[in-house]
Amino acid sequence: MTHLRTIQAAVKTSGTDAVLLTSSTARFYATGFPSTAGVCLVAAEKAWFLTDSRYFEAAKAQIKDAAVLAVGREAPYAKQLNEICAENAIRSLGFEDASMTVSEHAEWQKKLDAVLIASSRLVDDLRAVKSREDLAFLIAAQRIAEKSFEEILPLVGADITEKELAAELVCRFLKNGADDKSFDPIVVSGPRSSLPHGAPSDAKIQKGFLTLDFGVKKDGWCSDTTRTLCVGQPDANMQKIYQAVLNAQEAGIAAVRAGARGCDIDAAARRALEKSGFGTYFTHGFGHGVGLDVHESPSAAPSFDGVIPAGAVLSAEPGVYIPGRYGVRIEDVVYVTQDGCENLTSLPKTLLVV
């Protein structure tokens, strides 16, 4: 699907004549066409997609709401963009200042006649709000990830390494219909479970907590899920920690609604962990936006005092990490509504002992 019309409506009140989309994610959001090369120029009434010969034929066939132009040695990007701007009285261009490098900006500004104006928020704010159609793609990605997770559970044991388990998970992603992983899976066991973003090692799966953080990419959209298992029977303190994290997640999710500040959602989960005595071991934010990127706007972290809009998709992932001993994280993804949220994750959250 495309969001060109949505961007065009935003351009009308943006203070710029058009917006220049140079990142692959923003181009895909606008046109629904995946490519590693190209730019998309969106004005209030018209849009143009420029790409090279590798993508031109496919783009021409797929993109319906924008003029598709081929670039080459005789007609490079800047030359064609300047011609478009001159013909359409475009004197200012919004650009993606959050993703464009300083050197790229300098090169574009040197070659373009239009003035470049930082405008990342224009598209980022639009992307933060997912339609029900967008949501269907996110749920499809989520279900592939969940099915793959359930399929690898019988493999968990002392005879497989963290790296091997991560590889098995990615293999099942692809077998179950994913286009790719949305990030490298986190698979950490035993004392290594205290590493929030620990990379899988060559060590065999150890007894104790086993944390798996994983996601897929399907049709451009991402999923993100974390589950913590226990290899062998947990002791009373491990059960207490797991329940404390689950209580914190539920408290944070209960605080999610349109208009809530991200920092307040985080604070609700943090208060629950503090009551359990584990507040100092929660070392990251409660959640982040999920969509075409696995980490995007908005955020539910202590530093984010902006409000969460209806239609946002947020991860809900508090954790407790006790260095050198163990860690627990439980992560769902929720869709924000006016009076609360809908949980998009279907996996159970009771502590699974394997």
Sequence and secondary structure as in RCSB ss.txt:
>XXXX:A:sequence
MTHLRTIQAAVKTSGTDAVLLTSSTARFYATGFPSTAGVCLVAAEKAWFLTDSRYFEAAKAQIKDAAVLAVGREA
PYAKQLNEICAENAIRSLGFEDASMTVSEHAEWQKKLDAVLIASSRLVDDLRAVKSREDLAFLIAAQRIAEKSFE
EILPLVGADITEKELAAELVCRFLKNGADDKSFDPIVVSGPRSSLPHGAPSDAKIQKGFLTLDFGVKKDGWCSDT
TRTLCVGQPDANMQKIYQAVLNAQEAGIAAVRAGARGCDIDAAARRALEKSGFGTYFTHGFGHGVGLDVHESPSA
APSFDGVIPAGAVLSAEPGVYIPGRYGVRIEDVVYVTQDGCENLTSLPKTLLVV
>XXXX:A:secstr
   HHHHHHHHTTSSSSEEEE SHHHHHHHHS   SS EEEEESS EEEEE TTTHHHHHHH  SSEEEE  SSS
 HHHHHHHHHHHTT  EEEE TTTS HHHHHHHHHH SSEEEE HHHHHHHHTS  HHHHHHHHHHHHHHHHHHH
HHGGG STTSBHHHHHHHHHHHHHHTT SEESS  EEEEGGGGG TT    SSB  SEEEEEEE EEETTEE  E
EEEEEES   HHHHHHHHHHHHHHHHHHHT  TT BHHHHHHHHHHHHHHHT GGG  S SEEE SSSSSEEEEE
STT  SB  TT EEEE  EEEETTTEEEE BEEEEEETTEEEE   S  S  B 
